[in-house]
Amino acid sequence: MIIKTDNLKRTYVTGTQSVDAIKGINLEIQKGEFLSIMGPSGSGKTTLMNIIGCLDTATSGTYYLNEKLVNNLSDDELSIIRNKEIGFVFQSFHLLARNSALNNVMLPLRYAGMRESDAIVRAAEVLKEVGLSDRIDHSPSELSGGQQQRVAIARALVNKPSIIFADEPTGNLDSKTGEDVMELFKNLNNQGQTIILITHEEDIAKQSKRIINIKDGLIESDTRI
């Protein structure tokens, strides 16, 4: 099992007010799954992703990642997990504008302390996997939206993470390009990659193999397709 949460809660306190963003989430995700987390704005789906993606910590409850208790880890330990175990893909790509595709993909490897020559080889290898071997020297401004998202996916893959989190990955793409990106995710999953997709689009969610609906901070439904 790659993820297990038990009665996970997150409360945000602002002044005298408190908001329960998630109210007791029990979730199990197996290695190699491809699932979508859906819910309207304010449902708690982004809070849940931030916690299981080690960007935030729960107020109470337990979270195990690869059988390791995450709750009590320090910020430095969480940072190491994010770099080694988790790859993120965002709606707005988050690429460095003045860097080539190759340099963007190499960033996590540099943070991990990999030797530069090895990092170049690995980054080029992953760019080839996502169909961009002929674009490695291009900057984001020289790439289409779909190509930029492929660079972002390559960057998420480069450290061979346990999980890829994709937060509205097709949100800034036209429908045809979005379909191409979803096909890439399906192919990666067929190779054994665990993928968790955050989306509000039902037609996108239906392309995964399991849909979890979040409403008012709780799991409303959990359906395998």
C-alpha positions in Angstrom: 0.0 0.0 0.0 1.4 3.4 -1.0 -1.0 5.7 0.9 -3.1 5.1 4.0 -4.9 7.8 6.0 -6.9 7.3 9.1 -9.4 10.0 10.3 -7.4 12.7 8.6 -8.5 16.2 9.6 -7.3 19.7 8.7 -8.5 22.8 10.5 -7.4 26.3 9.5 -7.6 29.0 12.2 -7.8 32.7 11.2 -8.1 35.1 14.2 -11.1 33.8 16.1 -12.5 31.7 13.3 -11.7 28.2 12.4 -12.6 26.3 9.2 -12.6 22.5 9.0 -11.3 21.9 5.5 -11.3 18.1 5.8 -13.2 16.4 8.5 -12.0 12.8 8.8 -10.7 11.2 5.6 -10.0 7.5 5.6 -8.3 6.5 2.4 -6.2 3.6 1.0 -4.3 3.8 -2.3 -2.4 0.9 -3.7 0.8 1.1 -5.7 0.1 1.4 -9.4 -3.4 2.9 -9.1 -4.6 5.7 -11.4 -7.3 7.6 -9.5 -9.1 11.0 -9.6 -10.1 13.1 -6.7 -13.1 15.3 -7.6 -15.2 17.9 -5.8 -16.5 21.4 -6.1 -14.5 24.5 -5.1 -14.1 24.5 -1.3 -14.9 20.7 -1.0 -11.5 19.9 0.5 -9.9 18.1 -2.4 -7.0 20.5 -2.7 -6.4 20.4 1.1 -6.3 16.6 0.9 -3.9 16.7 -2.0 -1.6 19.1 -0.2 -1.5 16.8 2.8 -0.9 13.6 1.0 1.6 15.4 -1.2 3.5 16.6 1.9 2.9 20.3 1.1 0.9 20.6 4.3 0.3 18.7 7.5 -2.9 17.4 9.1 -4.3 18.8 12.3 -5.1 15.3 13.5 -5.3 11.7 12.2 -2.5 9.7 10.7 -1.0 9.5 7.3 1.4 6.7 6.1 3.3 7.0 2.8 5.0 3.8 1.8 4.3 2.5 5.3 6.2 5.5 6.9 4.3 7.7 9.3 4.4 11.2 7.9 2.7 13.2 10.6 5.7 13.9 12.8 8.3 14.6 10.2 10.2 17.9 10.2 10.0 20.4 7.3 13.4 19.2 6.1 12.2 15.5 6.1 9.0 16.5 4.3 11.1 18.4 1.7 13.2 15.2 1.1 10.1 13.1 0.6 8.6 15.7 -1.9 11.8 15.6 -3.9 12.3 11.8 -3.9 8.9 10.3 -3.6 6.5 12.7 -5.2 6.2 14.4 -8.6 3.8 17.4 -9.1 2.2 18.5 -12.3 0.2 21.7 -12.2 -2.4 23.5 -14.4 -0.1 26.4 -15.0 3.0 24.3 -15.7 5.3 26.2 -13.3 8.3 26.2 -15.7 11.2 28.6 -15.4 10.8 31.0 -18.4 14.5 31.6 -19.0 15.5 27.9 -18.8 15.5 25.3 -21.6 13.3 22.2 -21.4 16.3 20.2 -20.4 17.3 22.6 -17.5 13.7 22.7 -16.3 13.6 18.9 -16.1 17.0 18.8 -14.4 16.0 20.9 -11.4 14.8 18.1 -9.1 18.0 16.2 -9.9 20.1 19.2 -8.9 18.2 19.5 -5.6 18.9 15.8 -5.0 22.6 16.4 -5.5 23.0 14.3 -8.7 26.2 14.9 -10.7 25.6 17.3 -13.6 26.6 14.9 -16.3 24.3 12.2 -14.9 21.5 14.7 -14.5 21.8 15.8 -18.2 21.5 12.1 -19.3 18.6 11.3 -17.1 16.7 14.5 -18.0 17.2 13.9 -21.7 16.0 10.3 -21.3 12.7 11.4 -19.7 12.1 14.2 -22.3 12.4 11.4 -24.9 9.8 9.3 -23.0 7.3 12.2 -23.2 8.0 12.8 -26.9 10.1 15.9 -26.7 13.6 14.7 -27.6 13.7 17.3 -30.4 12.7 20.2 -28.0 15.3 19.9 -25.2 17.0 23.2 -26.0 13.7 25.2 -26.4 12.5 27.6 -23.7 8.9 27.5 -22.5 8.0 30.5 -24.8 9.1 28.4 -27.8 6.8 25.5 -26.8 3.0 25.0 -27.2 0.9 24.6 -24.1 0.8 20.8 -24.6 4.6 20.7 -25.0 5.0 22.8 -21.8 2.8 20.4 -19.9 4.9 17.5 -21.2 8.0 19.2 -19.9 6.3 19.6 -16.5 5.4 15.8 -16.6 9.0 14.9 -17.5 10.2 17.1 -14.5 7.7 15.2 -12.3 9.0 11.9 -13.5 12.7 12.5 -13.5 13.4 11.4 -9.9 11.4 8.2 -10.4 8.8 9.1 -7.8 6.4 6.8 -6.1 3.5 9.0 -6.9 2.6 11.7 -9.5 0.0 14.3 -8.4 -1.6 16.1 -11.3 -3.6 19.1 -10.2 -6.0 20.1 -13.1 -3.3 19.2 -15.6 -5.5 19.8 -18.7 -7.1 23.0 -17.3 -5.1 25.4 -19.5 -5.1 23.2 -22.6 -7.6 22.8 -25.5 -9.6 19.6 -25.7 -7.3 17.8 -28.2 -4.1 18.7 -26.4 -5.8 17.7 -23.1 -6.6 14.3 -24.6 -3.0 13.8 -25.6 -1.8 14.6 -22.1 -4.3 12.2 -20.6 -3.0 9.5 -23.0 0.5 10.1 -21.7 -0.8 9.6 -18.1 -2.5 6.4 -19.1 0.7 5.1 -20.7 2.7 6.0 -17.7 0.1 4.2 -15.5 0.3 1.1 -17.7 4.0 1.1 -17.0 3.2 1.0 -13.2 3.3 4.6 -12.3 0.9 5.6 -9.5 -1.0 8.7 -10.5 -3.4 10.9 -8.5 -5.4 13.4 -10.6 -7.2 16.4 -9.0 -9.9 17.6 -11.3 -13.4 19.1 -11.4 -14.1 17.7 -14.9 -16.0 14.5 -15.0 -14.9 13.5 -18.5 -11.3 13.8 -17.4 -11.9 11.9 -14.1 -13.6 9.0 -16.0 -10.3 8.4 -17.9 -8.8 7.2 -14.6 -9.6 3.8 -13.0 -11.1 5.1 -9.7 -13.0 8.3 -8.8 -13.2 9.7 -5.2 -15.7 12.4 -4.7 -15.1 14.9 -1.9 -17.9 17.0 -0.5 -17.8 19.2 2.6 -14.5 17.8 3.7 -15.6 14.1 3.6 -15.4 11.3 1.0 -18.9 11.2 -0.5 -18.2 8.3 -2.9 -15.4 6.0 -3.9 -16.0 4.3 -7.3 -13.8 1.9 -9.3 -14.3 2.1 -13.0 
